[in-house]
């Protein structure tokens, strides 16, 4: 066949025409030829349409405050500006598996209680006086706090202070919607009944002791808020003892105190202290990662592209993109990061490299 094709170009044309006719025929049976698309489905290395990007907080803050004049928290349900990855606009995604946005709540406002299958986290950026109530615990929100709203946990927000409060939201909504497993529920009341004071879950489960009758659910952390004021000293201690990773600096993983696993089955988070003058070694992994700057300033170079950052900026590194961090200025930097690594590890597909 190959010799005849070489000798007669028309034969090759006839073969292509016959194949195309065949492909059109099998469409009617909801069939398609794998051999035509196999190379795009099974790639030698990860491919992504997502791109590295940074959102500068001074710009976002201005636009968020304008949103506060345009729409109320009650009208919006959640007054959030979505951080859309420029590589896939209009999809409400910052990575292929994660949603991210900046939320604003003004003094005196309440964001009504609701619940949904998607898990969520909050990383507090700016302002004082706001709270998040989750599963009956009213947790005050301060800069750098890492707050968890697990799958189906009722939650509402409020601001009893005198200034606007903003935080980073990250949810696994794209993952949930990939499985077409989204459910949500709204309540008649605006706020849930609160029967646990601020810090209750942290004191119960994250201080080296565990109460009798521990939670029966162990695939996510029972801790609602990991306060920054308690996390930062751990980083300082690691730096003091020289426990500095050449890629990540002094880094801790937010953990489920019941079993040491990730805080959520679909999302895992870290907090890293990068000493002043730090230049990290190159790194890459299959989990697209969202970073938020808690302290300091610097630059992260992603496949040769510099992303400059400062306090409260948010930036994203897509899967399998090589990057390293550099600290600029005369102060240490602290980076919060979150990704879908736990989900990938559970599926046995997570990889890392340099």
SEGUDREN-461352 format. One record per residue (C-alpha): residue number from 1; x negated, y negated, z; residue in three letters. Coordinates in steps of 0.5 Angstrom, whole numbers, plus 500, padded with zeros to 3 digits. Layout:
<sites>
SITE resi  px  py  pz resn
SITE  NUM   X   Y   Z  ALA
...
</sites>
This chain:
<sites>
SITE resi  px  py  pz resn
SITE    1 500 500 500  UNK
SITE    2 494 495 502  UNK
SITE    3 491 497 495  UNK
SITE    4 497 495 491  UNK
SITE    5 498 489 495  UNK
SITE    6 491 486 493  UNK
SITE    7 492 488 486  UNK
SITE    8 499 485 485  UNK
SITE    9 501 479 490  UNK
SITE   10 508 480 488  UNK
SITE   11 508 486 492  UNK
SITE   12 506 482 498  UNK
SITE   13 512 477 497  UNK
SITE   14 517 483 496  UNK
SITE   15 515 486 503  UNK
SITE   16 516 479 506  UNK
SITE   17 522 478 503  UNK
SITE   18 524 485 505  UNK
SITE   19 522 484 512  UNK
SITE   20 526 478 512  UNK
SITE   21 532 481 510  UNK
SITE   22 531 486 515  UNK
SITE   23 531 481 520  UNK
SITE   24 537 478 518  UNK
SITE   25 541 484 518  UNK
SITE   26 539 486 525  UNK
SITE   27 541 480 528  UNK
SITE   28 548 482 527  UNK
SITE   29 547 487 532  UNK
SITE   30 543 483 537  UNK
SITE   31 536 486 536  UNK
SITE   32 530 482 534  UNK
SITE   33 523 485 532  UNK
SITE   34 518 485 538  UNK
SITE   35 512 485 533  UNK
SITE   36 514 478 531  UNK
SITE   37 513 475 538  UNK
SITE   38 509 479 542  UNK
SITE   39 503 475 542  UNK
SITE   40 507 469 545  UNK
SITE   41 510 473 550  UNK
SITE   42 503 477 552  UNK
SITE   43 498 472 552  UNK
SITE   44 491 473 554  UNK
SITE   45 491 468 560  UNK
SITE   46 497 463 563  UNK
SITE   47 500 458 558  UNK
SITE   48 504 452 560  UNK
SITE   49 508 446 558  UNK
SITE   50 507 443 564  UNK
SITE   51 501 437 565  UNK
SITE   52 497 434 570  UNK
SITE   53 500 428 573  UNK
SITE   54 500 423 579  UNK
SITE   55 506 419 581  UNK
SITE   56 503 412 585  UNK
SITE   57 507 411 591  UNK
SITE   58 507 403 591  UNK
SITE   59 511 404 584  UNK
SITE   60 515 409 586  UNK
SITE   61 517 405 593  UNK
SITE   62 519 399 589  UNK
SITE   63 523 403 585  UNK
SITE   64 526 407 591  UNK
SITE   65 528 401 594  UNK
SITE   66 532 398 588  UNK
SITE   67 535 405 588  UNK
SITE   68 538 403 595  UNK
SITE   69 541 397 592  UNK
SITE   70 544 401 587  UNK
SITE   71 547 407 590  UNK
SITE   72 549 409 597  UNK
SITE   73 547 415 600  UNK
SITE   74 554 417 601  UNK
SITE   75 555 416 594  UNK
SITE   76 549 420 591  UNK
SITE   77 550 425 596  UNK
SITE   78 542 425 596  UNK
SITE   79 539 419 594  UNK
SITE   80 533 422 590  UNK
SITE   81 528 420 584  UNK
SITE   82 526 426 581  UNK
SITE   83 519 427 579  UNK
SITE   84 519 430 572  UNK
SITE   85 513 433 569  UNK
SITE   86 511 429 563  UNK
SITE   87 510 436 559  UNK
SITE   88 517 438 560  UNK
SITE   89 522 432 561  UNK
SITE   90 529 432 563  UNK
SITE   91 529 439 566  UNK
SITE   92 528 436 573  UNK
SITE   93 522 440 574  UNK
SITE   94 515 438 577  UNK
SITE   95 512 446 575  UNK
SITE   96 516 451 572  UNK
SITE   97 518 454 579  UNK
SITE   98 519 448 583  UNK
SITE   99 523 441 584  UNK
SITE  100 520 435 587  UNK
SITE  101 523 428 588  UNK
SITE  102 522 422 593  UNK
SITE  103 528 421 598  UNK
SITE  104 530 415 601  UNK
SITE  105 535 413 607  UNK
SITE  106 536 406 609  UNK
SITE  107 538 404 616  UNK
SITE  108 545 406 619  UNK
SITE  109 546 411 613  UNK
SITE  110 548 419 613  UNK
SITE  111 546 424 608  UNK
SITE  112 552 429 609  UNK
SITE  113 551 436 612  UNK
SITE  114 551 441 606  UNK
SITE  115 548 448 605  UNK
SITE  116 545 451 599  UNK
SITE  117 541 458 597  UNK
SITE  118 535 454 595  UNK
SITE  119 530 453 600  UNK
SITE  120 527 446 601  UNK
SITE  121 521 442 605  UNK
SITE  122 520 435 607  UNK
SITE  123 514 432 607  UNK
SITE  124 515 425 611  UNK
SITE  125 511 419 607  UNK
SITE  126 513 412 610  UNK
SITE  127 518 409 615  UNK
SITE  128 521 411 622  UNK
SITE  129 527 412 625  UNK
SITE  130 530 417 621  UNK
SITE  131 532 425 623  UNK
SITE  132 533 431 619  UNK
SITE  133 538 436 623  UNK
SITE  134 537 443 621  UNK
SITE  135 541 449 624  UNK
SITE  136 543 445 630  UNK
SITE  137 536 442 631  UNK
SITE  138 535 434 630  UNK
SITE  139 528 433 628  UNK
SITE  140 525 426 628  UNK
SITE  141 521 424 622  UNK
SITE  142 514 421 622  UNK
SITE  143 509 420 617  UNK
SITE  144 506 427 615  UNK
SITE  145 511 431 618  UNK
SITE  146 512 438 615  UNK
SITE  147 520 440 615  UNK
SITE  148 523 446 613  UNK
SITE  149 530 447 611  UNK
SITE  150 531 455 609  UNK
SITE  151 535 458 605  UNK
SITE  152 543 457 606  UNK
SITE  153 541 453 613  UNK
SITE  154 546 447 614  UNK
SITE  155 542 440 614  UNK
SITE  156 544 433 614  UNK
SITE  157 539 427 614  UNK
SITE  158 540 420 618  UNK
SITE  159 537 414 620  UNK
SITE  160 538 410 626  UNK
SITE  161 532 406 626  UNK
SITE  162 531 399 623  UNK
SITE  163 527 401 616  UNK
SITE  164 528 405 610  UNK
SITE  165 525 412 611  UNK
SITE  166 522 416 605  UNK
SITE  167 520 423 604  UNK
SITE  168 517 428 599  UNK
SITE  169 523 433 597  UNK
SITE  170 520 440 594  UNK
SITE  171 525 445 593  UNK
SITE  172 525 452 589  UNK
SITE  173 531 450 585  UNK
SITE  174 528 452 578  UNK
SITE  175 526 459 581  UNK
SITE  176 534 460 584  UNK
SITE  177 537 458 577  UNK
SITE  178 532 462 573  UNK
SITE  179 535 468 577  UNK
SITE  180 542 465 576  UNK
SITE  181 543 465 584  UNK
SITE  182 545 458 586  UNK
SITE  183 551 457 591  UNK
SITE  184 552 451 595  UNK
SITE  185 557 449 600  UNK
SITE  186 560 442 603  UNK
SITE  187 563 441 610  UNK
SITE  188 569 437 612  UNK
SITE  189 564 433 617  UNK
SITE  190 559 429 616  UNK
SITE  191 554 431 621  UNK
SITE  192 553 438 624  UNK
SITE  193 553 440 631  UNK
SITE  194 546 439 634  UNK
SITE  195 545 443 640  UNK
SITE  196 537 443 640  UNK
SITE  197 533 437 641  UNK
SITE  198 527 435 637  UNK
SITE  199 521 440 637  UNK
SITE  200 525 445 640  UNK
SITE  201 523 451 635  UNK
SITE  202 516 449 635  UNK
SITE  203 516 449 642  UNK
SITE  204 519 456 642  UNK
SITE  205 515 459 637  UNK
SITE  206 509 456 635  UNK
SITE  207 505 455 642  UNK
SITE  208 503 462 643  UNK
SITE  209 509 465 646  UNK
SITE  210 515 468 643  UNK
SITE  211 522 468 647  UNK
SITE  212 525 475 648  UNK
SITE  213 530 476 643  UNK
SITE  214 526 473 637  UNK
SITE  215 530 472 630  UNK
SITE  216 532 478 626  UNK
SITE  217 530 474 620  UNK
SITE  218 522 474 619  UNK
SITE  219 521 472 612  UNK
SITE  220 521 465 613  UNK
SITE  221 519 461 619  UNK
SITE  222 524 459 625  UNK
SITE  223 520 453 626  UNK
SITE  224 524 447 623  UNK
SITE  225 518 441 624  UNK
SITE  226 511 442 624  UNK
SITE  227 509 435 626  UNK
SITE  228 503 432 623  UNK
SITE  229 500 429 630  UNK
SITE  230 499 437 632  UNK
SITE  231 497 439 625  UNK
SITE  232 491 434 625  UNK
SITE  233 487 435 631  UNK
SITE  234 487 443 628  UNK
SITE  235 483 440 622  UNK
SITE  236 479 435 626  UNK
SITE  237 477 442 630  UNK
SITE  238 475 445 624  UNK
SITE  239 471 440 621  UNK
SITE  240 467 439 628  UNK
SITE  241 465 446 628  UNK
SITE  242 463 446 620  UNK
SITE  243 469 450 618  UNK
SITE  244 469 447 611  UNK
SITE  245 471 451 605  UNK
SITE  246 467 448 599  UNK
SITE  247 473 448 595  UNK
SITE  248 478 446 600  UNK
SITE  249 475 442 605  UNK
SITE  250 477 444 612  UNK
SITE  251 484 447 611  UNK
SITE  252 490 450 614  UNK
SITE  253 496 454 612  UNK
SITE  254 503 453 615  UNK
SITE  255 505 460 618  UNK
SITE  256 511 463 620  UNK
SITE  257 509 465 627  UNK
SITE  258 513 471 628  UNK
SITE  259 509 475 623  UNK
SITE  260 503 470 620  UNK
SITE  261 506 470 613  UNK
SITE  262 508 464 609  UNK
SITE  263 513 459 612  UNK
SITE  264 518 461 606  UNK
SITE  265 519 467 601  UNK
SITE  266 518 463 595  UNK
SITE  267 514 457 597  UNK
SITE  268 507 456 601  UNK
SITE  269 504 450 604  UNK
SITE  270 497 448 606  UNK
SITE  271 494 442 609  UNK
SITE  272 487 440 608  UNK
SITE  273 482 435 611  UNK
SITE  274 476 433 606  UNK
SITE  275 471 429 609  UNK
SITE  276 468 423 606  UNK
SITE  277 463 424 601  UNK
SITE  278 466 431 599  UNK
SITE  279 466 433 592  UNK
SITE  280 469 440 592  UNK
SITE  281 467 446 587  UNK
SITE  282 472 448 581  UNK
SITE  283 478 452 583  UNK
SITE  284 484 455 579  UNK
SITE  285 490 459 580  UNK
SITE  286 496 462 577  UNK
SITE  287 501 458 582  UNK
SITE  288 502 451 580  UNK
SITE  289 501 446 586  UNK
SITE  290 504 440 588  UNK
SITE  291 499 435 592  UNK
SITE  292 501 429 597  UNK
SITE  293 496 425 600  UNK
SITE  294 497 424 607  UNK
SITE  295 490 420 609  UNK
SITE  296 485 417 605  UNK
SITE  297 483 416 597  UNK
SITE  298 480 420 592  UNK
SITE  299 480 423 585  UNK
SITE  300 482 430 583  UNK
SITE  301 479 432 576  UNK
SITE  302 483 437 572  UNK
SITE  303 480 440 566  UNK
SITE  304 476 434 565  UNK
SITE  305 482 429 566  UNK
SITE  306 481 425 573  UNK
SITE  307 487 423 577  UNK
SITE  308 486 418 582  UNK
SITE  309 490 418 588  UNK
SITE  310 491 414 595  UNK
SITE  311 496 415 601  UNK
SITE  312 503 417 599  UNK
SITE  313 501 419 592  UNK
SITE  314 504 425 589  UNK
SITE  315 500 429 584  UNK
SITE  316 501 436 580  UNK
SITE  317 496 441 578  UNK
SITE  318 499 446 573  UNK
SITE  319 498 454 573  UNK
SITE  320 491 456 571  UNK
SITE  321 488 449 570  UNK
SITE  322 481 448 573  UNK
SITE  323 480 442 578  UNK
SITE  324 476 440 584  UNK
SITE  325 477 434 589  UNK
SITE  326 473 428 590  UNK
SITE  327 473 423 596  UNK
SITE  328 472 416 595  UNK
SITE  329 471 410 600  UNK
SITE  330 469 411 607  UNK
SITE  331 474 415 610  UNK
SITE  332 476 422 610  UNK
SITE  333 482 424 606  UNK
SITE  334 488 429 608  UNK
SITE  335 492 433 603  UNK
SITE  336 498 436 603  UNK
SITE  337 500 442 598  UNK
SITE  338 505 446 596  UNK
SITE  339 506 452 591  UNK
SITE  340 510 458 589  UNK
SITE  341 504 462 591  UNK
SITE  342 508 467 596  UNK
SITE  343 513 469 591  UNK
SITE  344 507 470 586  UNK
SITE  345 504 474 591  UNK
SITE  346 510 478 593  UNK
SITE  347 511 480 585  UNK
SITE  348 503 482 585  UNK
SITE  349 502 477 580  UNK
SITE  350 498 471 583  UNK
SITE  351 491 470 581  UNK
SITE  352 485 465 583  UNK
SITE  353 478 464 580  UNK
SITE  354 473 458 579  UNK
</sites>
